């Protein structure tokens, strides 16, 4: 159960980072940080769906577990984006730093959409 949960988390974090990197080729960095919660929402739903798809019958409390997993995905995405900003900061002229409000936004968005993605998967697989 742990390996499937970790894979689901990294799918969500990796997807958010890949979308942000792709959009950074034609959108300014401050705009990407503004729309990053949309990327996190989409990948949070994928996290919840992938969790239910992988574990189907062995997961006990799907709503709580998917929400907690989504919150973890949002927190890890925040950490990854913060590390990327700090690493690329000297190369960028006006780098924006993320604050604690962004962390709570990322965690809330990812948790809620992960729950909704898990709910969709439960309906799809008739669990």
C-alpha positions in Angstrom: 0.0 0.0 0.0 2.9 2.4 0.7 4.5 2.0 -2.7 1.3 2.8 -4.5 0.7 5.9 -2.3 4.3 7.1 -3.0 3.9 6.5 -6.7 0.6 8.5 -6.6 2.3 11.4 -4.8 5.2 11.5 -7.3 2.8 11.4 -10.2 1.0 14.5 -8.8 4.2 16.4 -8.0 5.9 15.5 -11.2 2.9 16.4 -13.3 2.7 19.8 -11.7 6.3 20.5 -12.2 6.3 19.3 -15.8 3.3 21.5 -16.6 5.0 24.5 -15.0 8.3 23.9 -16.9 6.4 23.6 -20.1 4.5 26.8 -19.6 7.7 28.6 -18.5 8.8 28.6 -22.1 6.1 31.0 -23.2 4.7 32.5 -19.9 6.5 34.7 -17.4 7.4 33.1 -14.1 5.2 35.4 -12.0 2.2 34.4 -14.1 3.1 30.7 -13.8 3.1 31.0 -10.0 -0.3 32.6 -10.2 -1.8 29.7 -12.3 0.1 26.9 -10.6 -2.9 26.0 -8.3 -4.7 25.0 -11.5 -1.9 22.6 -12.4 -1.9 21.3 -8.8 -5.7 20.8 -8.9 -5.5 18.7 -12.1 -2.6 16.6 -10.8 -4.2 16.3 -7.4 -7.2 14.7 -9.0 -4.9 12.4 -10.9 -3.3 11.5 -7.6 -6.6 10.5 -6.0 -7.7 8.6 -9.1 -4.4 6.7 -9.4 -4.5 5.8 -5.7 -7.9 4.2 -6.0 -6.9 2.5 -9.3 -3.8 1.0 -7.8 -5.3 -0.1 -4.5 -9.0 -0.8 -5.4 -10.1 -3.1 -2.6 -7.2 -2.9 -0.2 -7.9 0.7 0.8 -10.1 1.1 3.8 -11.1 4.7 4.2 -10.9 6.2 0.7 -12.0 9.8 1.3 -9.7 10.4 4.3 -6.7 8.7 2.8 -7.1 10.4 -0.6 -7.5 13.8 1.1 -4.4 13.3 3.2 -2.4 12.1 0.2 -3.5 15.2 -1.7 -2.4 17.5 1.1 1.0 15.8 1.0 1.2 16.2 -2.7 0.4 19.9 -2.4 3.1 20.3 0.3 5.7 18.5 -1.7 4.9 20.5 -4.8 5.3 23.7 -2.7 8.7 22.4 -1.5 9.8 21.5 -5.0 8.7 24.8 -6.5 10.4 26.7 -3.6 13.7 24.8 -4.2 13.5 25.5 -7.9 12.9 29.2 -7.3 15.8 29.4 -4.9 18.1 27.5 -7.3 17.1 29.6 -10.3 16.8 32.9 -8.4 20.3 34.3 -9.2 19.6 33.7 -12.9 16.3 35.4 -12.9 16.0 39.1 -12.4 12.9 39.4 -10.2 12.2 36.1 -8.6 9.1 35.8 -6.5 9.2 33.8 -3.3 6.4 31.6 -2.1 5.0 32.2 1.4 3.0 30.2 3.9 -0.3 31.3 2.4 0.7 29.7 -0.9 1.5 26.5 1.0 -2.0 26.4 2.5 -3.5 27.1 -0.9 -1.5 24.3 -2.6 -2.4 21.9 0.2 -6.1 22.7 0.2 -6.5 22.7 -3.6 -4.6 19.4 -3.9 -6.4 17.8 -1.0 -9.9 18.6 -2.3 -9.2 17.6 -5.9 -7.5 14.4 -4.8 -10.7 13.6 -2.8 -12.8 14.3 -5.9 -10.5 12.3 -8.1 -10.8 9.3 -5.7 -14.5 9.7 -5.7 -14.6 9.6 -9.5 -12.5 6.5 -9.5 -14.8 4.8 -6.9 -17.7 5.5 -9.2 -15.8 4.3 -12.3 -14.7 1.1 -10.7 -18.0 0.5 -8.9 -16.3 0.1 -5.5 
